[in-house]
Amino acid sequence: MIAFDVFLLVFFVPCSASIVLTYLAASTDRIAKQVLCISGAVMCFWVGMAVASDLAYRALQASPDAPAEAFNDSSPAGIAMFGWIPAGVFCFVVFAMSRIARALYQRLVGI
């Protein structure tokens, strides 16, 4: 259980930064700023996920009576190679939700 706590503790900051960058991308109409913010958000989420999973497995390996899967799991390597996929999906969902909320707000307020 300590590995999960380490993962969440380490992953909270990059995930929050990714949400903020994606919201900034959704709140502008300039394509260059959107691409820059989305790229930064995906990279932040991706690196944060890779670092958090690596530290979580190190904490799991250091725990007393560590299970056998703590020493032969290749999850951090998989996240380092293919982590851009869940990062991109996460940022796309946040971007879409922000754009929909912005459009609804503008429609209701009448801007």
BELVEN-V409569 format. One line per field, one symbol per residue. ss: DSSP state (@ for helix, = for strand, . for the rest). psi: psi as a letter, one per 30 degrees, with the letter a starting at -180 (. if undefined). burial: b if it has 24 or more other C-alpha atoms within 12 Angstrom, else e. Layout:
ss = ???
psi = ???
burial = ???
This chain:
ss = .@@@@@@@@@@@@@@@@@@@@@@@@@....@@@@@@@@@@@@@@@@@@@@@@@@@@@@@@@@.....@@@....@@@@@@@@@@@@@@@@@@@@@@@@@@@@@@@@@@@..
psi = feeeeeeeeefeeeeeeeeeeeeeefglfkeeeeeeeeeeeeeeeeeeeeeeeeeeeeeeeflkhklefffgkgeeeeeeegffeeeeeeeeeeeeeeeeeeeeeeeefh.
burial = eebeeebeebbeebbebbbbbbbbbbbeeeeeebeebbbbbbbbbbbbbbbbbbbbbbbbeeeeeeeeebeeeeebeebbeebbebbbebbbebbeebeeeeeeeeeeeee
